[in-house]
């Protein structure tokens, strides 16, 4: 029986992008269903009744919620090709730690950069750059966080790069001058088709951020 794979998603979501990259890395065909988050579909509410959020990966009718959990699931189910997590238990634990760090630090600090003003925004910018520098340190001289090839931490982190133009525009930041090694890593990831074809361009995401700021009354 062929696997039936469906992804409930919203195009600018960095969390949904993670699942898109993981599926592309594994060469898994899937049906993409775009959600309207102001008018959530009955399918989304049925498949994620707890959080009622995207993304949701549906595999043969069964839902897997939360992006990092879904990426791990994809790696376990289709384990015969392009492993995403290291086979060594310690290295696997470390990869999970850094992916969790991305969720706790990059997402939250990045959000402050484009949704706040004044002192709160300045604190967010400082926090954001500091978190990127910690990640640069962890990357070291490796091409990818996973070593020589794209892996779990890279997939957790690179979607946020699509939001960088928004952070720079509204945070008055130049991320490349602050974190050149990080930007070089992101551009290296984008040379991979699984990444470049799964992610929207920064201009499109910037347009979305502009609209959101208007809706939030930040302008």
ROBALUM-900131 format. One line per field, with one value per residue: residue number from 0; residue in one letter; y, x, z of N, C-alpha, C in turn. Coordinates in nm, 2 decimals. Layout:
REM residues N
n <- (NUM ...)
res <- (a ...)
nyy <- (Y ...)
nxx <- (X ...)
nzz <- (Z ...)
cayy <- (Y ...)
caxx <- (X ...)
cazz <- (Z ...)
cyy <- (Y ...)
cxx <- (X ...)
czz <- (Z ...)
END
This chain:
REM residues 219
n <- (0 1 2 3 4 5 6 7 8 9 10 11 12 13 14 15 16 17 18 19 20 21 22 23 24 25 26 27 28 29 30 31 32 33 34 35 36 37 38 39 40 41 42 43 44 45 46 47 48 49 50 51 52 53 54 55 56 57 58 59 60 61 62 63 64 65 66 67 68 69 70 71 72 73 74 75 76 77 78 79 80 81 82 83 84 85 86 87 88 89 90 91 92 93 94 95 96 97 98 99 100 101 102 103 104 105 106 107 108 109 110 111 112 113 114 115 116 117 118 119 120 121 122 123 124 125 126 127 128 129 130 131 132 133 134 135 136 137 138 139 140 141 142 143 144 145 146 147 148 149 150 151 152 153 154 155 156 157 158 159 160 161 162 163 164 165 166 167 168 169 170 171 172 173 174 175 176 177 178 179 180 181 182 183 184 185 186 187 188 189 190 191 192 193 194 195 196 197 198 199 200 201 202 203 204 205 206 207 208 209 210 211 212 213 214 215 216 217 218)
res <- (x x x x x x x x x x x x x x x x x x x x x x x x x x x x x x x x x x x x x x x x x x x x x x x x x x x x x x x x x x x x x x x x x x x x x x x x x x x x x x x x x x x x x x x x x x x x x x x x x x x x x x x x x x x x x x x x x x x x x x x x x x x x x x x x x x x x x x x x x x x x x x x x x x x x x x x x x x x x x x x x x x x x x x x x x x x x x x x x x x x x x x x x x x x x x x x x x x x x x x x x x x x x x x x x x x x x x x x x x x x)
nyy <- (-0.12 0.22 0.50 0.74 1.07 1.38 1.73 1.97 2.32 2.65 2.89 3.09 2.99 2.91 2.67 2.49 2.48 2.34 2.07 2.05 2.06 1.83 1.62 1.66 1.61 1.34 1.26 1.22 1.21 1.42 1.55 1.89 2.10 2.41 2.62 2.84 3.05 3.21 3.10 2.81 2.48 2.21 1.97 2.03 2.10 1.86 1.70 1.82 1.86 1.95 2.17 2.30 2.40 2.47 2.33 2.02 1.69 1.44 1.10 0.83 0.87 0.92 1.17 1.37 1.60 1.92 2.05 1.97 1.72 1.60 1.60 1.43 1.20 1.16 1.10 0.85 0.69 0.68 0.56 0.45 0.62 0.92 1.00 1.21 1.26 1.20 0.87 0.80 0.78 0.99 1.21 1.24 1.32 1.57 1.70 1.72 1.89 2.13 2.19 2.24 2.46 2.65 2.67 2.79 3.02 3.16 3.18 3.33 3.56 3.67 3.73 3.94 4.13 4.22 4.27 4.46 4.78 5.04 5.01 4.74 4.62 4.67 4.51 4.26 4.25 4.24 4.00 3.83 3.85 3.76 3.50 3.39 3.41 3.22 3.00 3.01 2.95 2.69 2.57 2.60 2.50 2.34 2.24 2.21 2.19 1.93 1.82 1.70 1.69 1.81 1.82 1.74 1.97 2.18 2.17 2.25 2.51 2.66 2.75 3.00 3.18 3.28 3.48 3.68 3.92 4.07 4.10 4.25 4.48 4.60 4.59 4.74 4.62 4.47 4.17 4.01 4.14 4.12 3.85 3.68 3.42 3.27 3.35 3.27 2.99 2.96 3.03 2.83 2.61 2.68 2.62 2.36 2.17 2.07 2.25 2.51 2.48 2.44 2.65 2.99 3.30 3.57 3.83 3.78 3.69 3.92 4.09 3.97 4.01 4.29 4.32 4.19 4.35 4.58 4.48 4.42 4.68 4.80 4.97)
nxx <- (0.08 0.06 0.21 0.00 0.04 -0.02 0.01 -0.09 -0.08 0.06 0.17 0.39 0.49 0.76 0.77 0.61 0.77 0.99 0.89 0.83 1.09 1.21 1.05 1.11 1.39 1.38 1.26 0.98 0.66 0.38 0.06 -0.02 -0.19 -0.32 -0.38 -0.63 -0.58 -0.75 -0.99 -1.02 -0.99 -1.23 -1.09 -0.83 -0.90 -1.00 -0.77 -0.58 -0.68 -0.60 -0.41 -0.49 -0.35 -0.13 0.18 0.04 0.12 -0.01 -0.02 -0.11 -0.38 -0.33 -0.26 0.04 0.16 0.32 0.62 0.90 0.87 0.73 0.93 1.12 0.97 0.93 1.19 1.23 1.03 1.08 1.34 1.53 1.66 1.86 1.94 1.83 1.87 2.15 2.31 2.43 2.36 2.43 2.50 2.26 2.10 2.22 2.16 1.89 1.88 1.98 1.80 1.58 1.67 1.67 1.39 1.32 1.48 1.54 1.30 1.13 1.29 1.32 1.06 1.00 1.16 1.02 0.76 0.75 0.84 1.08 1.23 1.18 1.20 1.47 1.59 1.50 1.64 1.90 1.90 1.84 2.06 2.26 2.18 2.21 2.49 2.57 2.48 2.64 2.89 2.84 2.82 3.08 3.35 3.22 3.04 2.77 2.53 2.48 2.72 2.89 2.67 2.34 2.12 1.92 1.92 1.99 1.76 1.57 1.64 1.70 1.46 1.39 1.56 1.43 1.27 1.45 1.48 1.26 1.31 1.54 1.46 1.26 1.38 1.60 1.85 2.17 2.22 2.42 2.66 2.69 2.68 2.84 2.93 2.70 2.52 2.66 2.64 2.36 2.32 2.45 2.29 2.07 2.16 2.09 1.85 1.63 1.59 1.58 1.36 1.16 1.11 0.97 1.06 1.25 1.15 0.88 0.80 0.86 0.66 0.43 0.49 0.47 0.20 0.10 0.20 0.04 -0.21 -0.18 -0.15 0.09 0.23)
nzz <- (0.00 -0.09 0.08 0.23 0.24 0.39 0.43 0.65 0.64 0.66 0.44 0.53 0.76 0.96 1.09 0.96 0.73 0.81 0.80 0.53 0.42 0.53 0.42 0.15 0.15 0.20 -0.02 -0.04 -0.16 -0.12 -0.02 -0.02 0.19 0.22 0.49 0.62 0.87 1.01 0.96 1.04 0.90 0.92 0.91 1.01 1.28 1.36 1.34 1.49 1.77 2.02 2.02 1.79 1.58 1.29 1.18 1.06 1.02 0.83 0.82 0.65 0.75 1.01 1.26 1.31 1.53 1.60 1.49 1.52 1.63 1.42 1.22 1.33 1.33 1.05 0.99 1.12 1.01 0.73 0.71 0.55 0.38 0.34 0.63 0.90 1.17 1.39 1.42 1.65 1.99 2.18 2.02 1.89 2.10 2.15 1.91 1.93 2.15 2.05 1.85 2.00 2.14 1.93 1.89 2.14 2.15 1.90 1.76 1.95 2.01 1.76 1.69 1.87 1.75 1.52 1.61 1.81 1.97 2.05 2.38 2.43 2.18 2.13 2.32 2.23 1.98 2.07 2.21 2.00 1.82 2.00 2.04 1.78 1.76 1.95 1.82 1.60 1.72 1.79 1.54 1.44 1.25 1.08 0.78 0.80 1.07 1.12 1.05 0.77 0.61 0.54 0.82 1.11 1.29 1.12 0.96 1.14 1.19 0.95 0.82 0.94 0.83 0.61 0.72 0.78 0.63 0.70 0.98 0.96 0.82 0.99 1.24 1.20 1.14 1.05 0.97 0.85 0.89 1.16 1.21 1.02 0.96 1.02 0.82 0.59 0.63 0.61 0.34 0.22 0.29 0.13 -0.12 -0.15 -0.31 -0.17 0.03 -0.10 -0.27 -0.10 0.06 0.09 -0.07 0.07 0.02 -0.02 0.23 0.38 0.28 0.39 0.66 0.67 0.63 0.85 1.06 1.01 1.07 1.34 1.43 1.46 1.30)
cayy <- (0.00 0.34 0.59 0.86 1.18 1.51 1.83 2.09 2.41 2.79 2.91 3.16 2.93 2.84 2.54 2.41 2.47 2.22 1.94 2.05 2.03 1.69 1.54 1.68 1.54 1.20 1.23 1.17 1.28 1.45 1.65 2.01 2.17 2.54 2.65 2.98 3.04 3.28 3.01 2.68 2.38 2.10 1.87 2.08 2.09 1.72 1.63 1.87 1.91 2.01 2.30 2.36 2.48 2.41 2.23 1.88 1.59 1.32 0.98 0.72 0.91 0.95 1.30 1.40 1.74 1.98 2.04 1.89 1.58 1.55 1.58 1.30 1.09 1.13 1.03 0.72 0.61 0.66 0.55 0.39 0.72 1.05 1.02 1.35 1.26 1.11 0.74 0.79 0.84 1.12 1.31 1.26 1.40 1.70 1.76 1.76 2.01 2.25 2.22 2.30 2.60 2.73 2.70 2.88 3.15 3.23 3.22 3.43 3.69 3.72 3.78 4.07 4.23 4.28 4.31 4.56 4.90 5.09 4.93 4.59 4.58 4.67 4.39 4.15 4.25 4.20 3.86 3.76 3.84 3.67 3.36 3.35 3.39 3.09 2.89 3.01 2.88 2.55 2.53 2.59 2.50 2.24 2.30 2.20 2.15 1.79 1.77 1.72 1.70 1.88 1.73 1.78 2.11 2.26 2.18 2.32 2.65 2.74 2.83 3.13 3.27 3.34 3.59 3.77 4.05 4.14 4.14 4.36 4.60 4.66 4.60 4.82 4.53 4.40 4.04 3.95 4.21 4.07 3.70 3.64 3.27 3.22 3.38 3.18 2.86 2.97 3.03 2.69 2.53 2.72 2.55 2.23 2.18 2.03 2.37 2.62 2.46 2.42 2.78 3.11 3.40 3.67 3.94 3.74 3.69 4.06 4.14 3.91 4.08 4.42 4.31 4.15 4.47 4.67 4.41 4.44 4.82 4.84 5.08)
caxx <- (0.00 0.13 0.18 -0.08 0.10 -0.08 0.06 -0.17 0.03 0.04 0.30 0.50 0.52 0.89 0.75 0.57 0.88 1.07 0.84 0.85 1.23 1.23 0.99 1.19 1.52 1.35 1.19 0.84 0.55 0.27 -0.05 -0.01 -0.32 -0.30 -0.49 -0.67 -0.58 -0.87 -1.11 -0.95 -1.07 -1.27 -0.98 -0.73 -0.95 -1.01 -0.64 -0.50 -0.78 -0.55 -0.36 -0.56 -0.24 -0.05 0.16 0.01 0.16 -0.11 0.04 -0.22 -0.49 -0.30 -0.19 0.15 0.16 0.45 0.71 1.02 0.82 0.70 1.06 1.17 0.88 0.97 1.32 1.21 0.95 1.15 1.48 1.62 1.73 1.89 1.91 1.84 1.93 2.27 2.28 2.49 2.26 2.47 2.49 2.12 2.05 2.27 2.09 1.75 1.90 2.00 1.67 1.49 1.73 1.61 1.25 1.31 1.55 1.53 1.16 1.08 1.36 1.29 0.92 1.02 1.22 0.93 0.63 0.76 0.91 1.15 1.33 1.15 1.26 1.62 1.62 1.48 1.75 2.02 1.88 1.84 2.20 2.33 2.14 2.27 2.63 2.58 2.47 2.77 2.99 2.81 2.84 3.22 3.40 3.15 2.96 2.63 2.52 2.48 2.85 2.91 2.55 2.22 2.06 1.80 1.93 1.98 1.62 1.50 1.68 1.71 1.34 1.39 1.63 1.33 1.22 1.55 1.46 1.17 1.38 1.64 1.38 1.19 1.47 1.72 1.96 2.24 2.26 2.54 2.78 2.70 2.70 2.87 2.94 2.57 2.46 2.73 2.58 2.22 2.33 2.50 2.17 1.99 2.22 2.03 1.71 1.53 1.57 1.54 1.23 1.06 1.10 0.94 1.17 1.24 1.06 0.74 0.77 0.85 0.52 0.34 0.52 0.42 0.05 0.07 0.22 -0.08 -0.32 -0.15 -0.15 0.23 0.28)
cazz <- (0.00 -0.09 0.19 0.20 0.33 0.38 0.52 0.67 0.67 0.62 0.37 0.59 0.89 0.96 1.15 0.84 0.64 0.85 0.75 0.39 0.39 0.57 0.32 0.03 0.17 0.19 -0.15 -0.01 -0.23 -0.03 -0.06 0.06 0.21 0.28 0.59 0.65 1.01 1.07 0.94 1.03 0.84 1.01 0.91 1.11 1.41 1.39 1.34 1.61 1.86 2.14 1.99 1.68 1.51 1.19 1.08 1.10 0.92 0.84 0.75 0.64 0.83 1.15 1.26 1.39 1.55 1.65 1.38 1.55 1.65 1.29 1.15 1.39 1.28 0.91 0.99 1.17 0.92 0.61 0.77 0.45 0.30 0.39 0.77 0.94 1.30 1.39 1.47 1.79 2.09 2.24 1.92 1.86 2.21 2.12 1.80 1.99 2.24 1.97 1.78 2.11 2.16 1.82 1.92 2.25 2.14 1.77 1.73 2.04 2.00 1.62 1.70 1.93 1.66 1.42 1.67 1.92 1.95 2.17 2.46 2.41 2.05 2.14 2.40 2.14 1.88 2.14 2.24 1.87 1.77 2.09 2.01 1.65 1.79 2.02 1.72 1.52 1.80 1.79 1.41 1.43 1.11 1.00 0.67 0.85 1.21 1.12 1.00 0.63 0.53 0.61 0.92 1.19 1.34 1.00 0.91 1.25 1.19 0.83 0.78 1.00 0.74 0.52 0.79 0.81 0.57 0.79 1.10 0.93 0.79 1.11 1.35 1.16 1.17 0.94 1.04 0.80 0.95 1.30 1.21 0.88 0.95 1.02 0.69 0.50 0.65 0.55 0.19 0.19 0.29 0.01 -0.24 -0.16 -0.37 -0.07 0.10 -0.19 -0.33 0.01 0.13 0.02 -0.07 0.18 -0.02 0.00 0.37 0.42 0.25 0.49 0.79 0.66 0.65 0.99 1.14 1.00 1.15 1.49 1.47 1.50 1.22)
cyy <- (0.12 0.43 0.71 0.97 1.31 1.61 1.95 2.20 2.55 2.84 2.98 3.10 2.86 2.70 2.44 2.38 2.36 2.09 1.93 2.01 1.88 1.59 1.54 1.60 1.39 1.16 1.18 1.27 1.30 1.55 1.77 2.08 2.30 2.58 2.80 2.98 3.12 3.20 2.87 2.57 2.27 1.99 1.90 2.06 1.95 1.65 1.69 1.94 1.98 2.15 2.38 2.45 2.40 2.41 2.10 1.79 1.48 1.21 0.87 0.75 0.94 1.08 1.30 1.55 1.79 1.95 1.95 1.74 1.52 1.51 1.45 1.18 1.05 1.06 0.88 0.63 0.58 0.66 0.49 0.49 0.85 1.07 1.16 1.36 1.17 0.97 0.72 0.86 0.97 1.23 1.34 1.35 1.55 1.77 1.80 1.88 2.13 2.29 2.29 2.44 2.69 2.77 2.81 3.02 3.22 3.27 3.34 3.56 3.75 3.79 3.92 4.17 4.30 4.31 4.41 4.68 4.94 5.00 4.78 4.54 4.57 4.55 4.27 4.14 4.19 4.04 3.77 3.74 3.75 3.53 3.31 3.33 3.26 2.98 2.89 2.94 2.73 2.49 2.51 2.60 2.40 2.31 2.31 2.17 2.00 1.73 1.80 1.73 1.76 1.78 1.80 1.93 2.21 2.28 2.25 2.47 2.72 2.81 2.97 3.23 3.34 3.47 3.71 3.91 4.14 4.18 4.26 4.49 4.67 4.67 4.69 4.74 4.50 4.27 3.99 4.01 4.16 3.93 3.65 3.49 3.21 3.23 3.29 3.04 2.86 2.96 2.90 2.60 2.55 2.66 2.42 2.25 2.16 2.16 2.48 2.60 2.45 2.55 2.90 3.20 3.50 3.79 3.91 3.74 3.83 4.12 4.09 3.98 4.22 4.42 4.28 4.27 4.57 4.61 4.43 4.58 4.86 4.96 5.22)
cxx <- (0.09 0.10 0.10 -0.03 0.03 -0.02 -0.04 -0.08 -0.02 0.17 0.41 0.55 0.66 0.87 0.70 0.68 0.97 1.02 0.85 0.99 1.26 1.17 1.06 1.32 1.50 1.29 1.05 0.74 0.44 0.17 -0.03 -0.15 -0.29 -0.41 -0.51 -0.68 -0.69 -1.00 -1.06 -1.05 -1.11 -1.16 -0.87 -0.78 -0.97 -0.87 -0.55 -0.60 -0.73 -0.50 -0.43 -0.47 -0.19 0.10 0.11 0.04 0.06 -0.05 -0.06 -0.33 -0.46 -0.22 -0.07 0.17 0.29 0.56 0.83 0.98 0.80 0.83 1.12 1.10 0.91 1.10 1.31 1.13 1.02 1.30 1.58 1.69 1.75 1.86 1.93 1.90 2.05 2.23 2.33 2.39 2.30 2.46 2.35 2.06 2.10 2.19 1.95 1.77 1.90 1.87 1.57 1.54 1.67 1.47 1.24 1.37 1.52 1.39 1.11 1.15 1.33 1.15 0.92 1.07 1.12 0.79 0.63 0.84 0.99 1.24 1.30 1.21 1.41 1.66 1.60 1.59 1.87 2.02 1.89 1.98 2.28 2.30 2.21 2.42 2.66 2.57 2.59 2.88 2.97 2.84 3.00 3.26 3.33 3.06 2.81 2.64 2.53 2.62 2.86 2.79 2.43 2.16 1.95 1.81 1.93 1.84 1.54 1.52 1.67 1.58 1.33 1.46 1.54 1.27 1.32 1.53 1.36 1.23 1.47 1.57 1.32 1.27 1.59 1.85 2.04 2.30 2.39 2.66 2.80 2.74 2.73 2.88 2.80 2.50 2.53 2.67 2.44 2.22 2.37 2.38 2.08 2.04 2.15 1.89 1.60 1.49 1.51 1.40 1.12 1.03 1.06 1.06 1.14 1.15 0.91 0.70 0.77 0.72 0.42 0.36 0.46 0.27 0.02 0.09 0.10 -0.19 -0.30 -0.15 -0.01 0.28 0.24)
czz <- (0.00 0.03 0.15 0.30 0.29 0.48 0.53 0.72 0.63 0.57 0.44 0.72 0.88 1.02 1.04 0.75 0.68 0.80 0.60 0.35 0.42 0.47 0.19 0.04 0.15 0.06 -0.14 -0.08 -0.12 -0.08 0.03 0.07 0.29 0.37 0.60 0.80 1.08 1.05 0.92 0.98 0.94 1.02 1.01 1.25 1.46 1.42 1.45 1.70 1.98 2.12 1.88 1.59 1.39 1.24 1.14 0.99 0.94 0.75 0.76 0.74 0.97 1.16 1.35 1.40 1.61 1.55 1.41 1.57 1.51 1.21 1.20 1.34 1.14 0.90 1.03 1.07 0.79 0.64 0.67 0.36 0.37 0.54 0.82 1.08 1.30 1.45 1.61 1.89 2.15 2.14 1.88 1.97 2.19 2.01 1.85 2.08 2.16 1.89 1.88 2.14 2.05 1.85 2.03 2.23 2.01 1.74 1.82 2.02 1.86 1.62 1.76 1.84 1.57 1.48 1.78 1.88 2.07 2.24 2.44 2.28 2.06 2.22 2.31 2.03 1.95 2.16 2.11 1.82 1.87 2.07 1.88 1.68 1.86 1.92 1.62 1.58 1.79 1.65 1.39 1.29 1.02 0.89 0.72 1.00 1.22 1.08 0.85 0.55 0.62 0.70 1.00 1.24 1.23 0.96 1.01 1.23 1.06 0.78 0.83 0.91 0.65 0.58 0.81 0.75 0.65 0.92 1.07 0.90 0.91 1.23 1.32 1.19 1.04 1.00 0.98 0.86 1.09 1.30 1.07 0.86 0.94 0.88 0.58 0.51 0.59 0.40 0.14 0.19 0.17 -0.12 -0.26 -0.21 -0.27 0.01 0.01 -0.24 -0.22 0.08 0.04 0.02 0.04 0.15 0.01 0.15 0.43 0.39 0.35 0.62 0.79 0.69 0.79 1.09 1.13 1.08 1.30 1.53 1.51 1.43 1.28)
END
